[in-house]
Amino acid sequence: AAVALVPLTPVSLLGRLWSSATGSLRGSVAPGSPPLLIGHGYDIHRLAPLAESGVQPLVIGGVPIAWDPAESELGVVAHSDGDVVTHAVVDAIFGALHLPDIGEFFPDTDPRWQGASSAVFADEANLQLEKHGYAVSNIDITVVAQRPKLQKYKPAMVWNLEKAFGASGRTNVKARTHENVDAVGESRALECHVVVLLKQVS
């Protein structure tokens, strides 16, 4: 049997517009949106010896990472602070709201974001949530890193993220290695996947 095709309207495509006249980002959740929205976020950053030029101290989920003295210290190569967890959470929120990705909001070609704290990005995500009438209901995070081991840092990450995004008691951080496979498994990078659930509040 033939498959029926339904024409896509601009709203159902993305629910966002690019204003070429102003160069500004505009977006909105489609009218009549459901009470719950789901977003997925992802981020990856290269790791390098901290002694190298341009490499920043490693911060994950707002928590500075202290290396074991027996290990060689690695830092993150990034335009801003390189916090893969916070960046992925922000991107997931933007995605759920049908907004442009974090790279369009905060391009790495803009010197204003050089070394910027991820708290700035979290503030923008919260501003967009309020604007569109949603709040974070649940955050599920998976950090993938061969090094460093992150178990002892997870409670502090959860505390930071709950404070930043308001999902108290509903924020989960999981950490796993990459089984020595690829750049992540060889400690040349770390990455993060995030799923967020948003609830309509107005």
Salt bridges, closest charged atoms under 4 A:
ASP43 OD2 - HIS45 NE2 3.09
ASP43 OD2 - HIS87 ND1 3.21
GLU71 OE2 - ARG147 NE 3.37
ASP81 OD1 - HIS87 NE2 3.37
GLU104 OE2 - ARG16 NH2 3.96
ASP110 OD2 - ARG112 NH2 2.75
ASP140 OD1 - LYS174 NZ 2.80
GLU186 OE1 - ARG188 NH2 2.77
